[in-house]
């Protein structure tokens, strides 16, 4: 019986290690983004929500910030710096007034996500591989294709202003 428990524990530990490795890399086969070599993570649209945001100014969009399990756990616990293996995704849309809401309230009341904007963006934490950019690699994919190097090279400069939060703008929304 004791050997059976040990064997099951060993198998579970191995499976957890494989799952962690897969989650940490979580990158599909396909085109890698320039500069950081990040590939589009499979299943990222099924990740859990970390935060939502409304950007104004030139961006003027609605955003959903998603994270893999490592990211969500760290965000919930307030863990900074984020651990290696963290992957954060940013989805963005323009927004449009909901016609049914206008009928109900007599004015624009509710807005919904419209057309996707600026592709999907990722931050991948690997403190060794991306040491020169605060431990984060950046990527953007437009219609499944990696954005060019000029786009990717702008990421870290913006994120540097939130160095004290490990270069992450969003905050966990409980």
Residue, then its C-alpha position, 0 to 999 in steps of 0.5 A: x500500500x505504501x509503495x502504491x501511494x509513493x508511486x501515485x505521488x511520484x506520478x502526480x508530481x511528474x504530471x504537475x511538473x510537466x503541466x507547469x512547464x507547459x504552462x510556463x512556456x505555453x507557446x504554440x507552434x507557429x510564427x514567433x514575434x520578433x525581438x523576444x521570440x514569443x509565440x502565440x500561446x495556445x488557449x489564451x482566450x480561455x485564461x482567467x480574467x485579471x482586470x478590465x480597463x478603459x483606455x482613453x486618448x489615442x488608444x480609446x478602447x476597452x480591454x480585458x487582461x487575462x492571465x495563465x494560472x501563474x499570472x492569476x495566482x500572483x495577481x490575486x496574492x499581490x506577488x511582486x515580482x511576478x514569478x517566471x512562467x507568468x504570461x499576461x494577455x491584453x485583448x482590446x476592442x473599440x466600443x460602441x453604444x448598445x442600441x437596445x440600451x438607448x431604446x430602454x433609457x432614451x440615451x446612450x447608457x451601455x457600451x459593448x466591445x466592437x472591433x478588435x484593436x491593436x491585436x492581442x498583446x502578451x507579456x511573458x516573464x522569464x527573469x533570465x531570458x529577458x533580463x534587459x527588459x525587467x524580466x519581461x518579453x513582449x509580443x503582439x499578434x495581429x490576426x494571428x501574425x506577429x507584429x513587426x520589430x518596430x511595434x515590439x520595441x516600443x513596449x518596454x519603454x511604456x512599461x518602464x514607468x511602472x517598474x515599482x509594480x514589476x512593469x505591469x500596468x493593470x491591477x487585479x480586480x477581485 
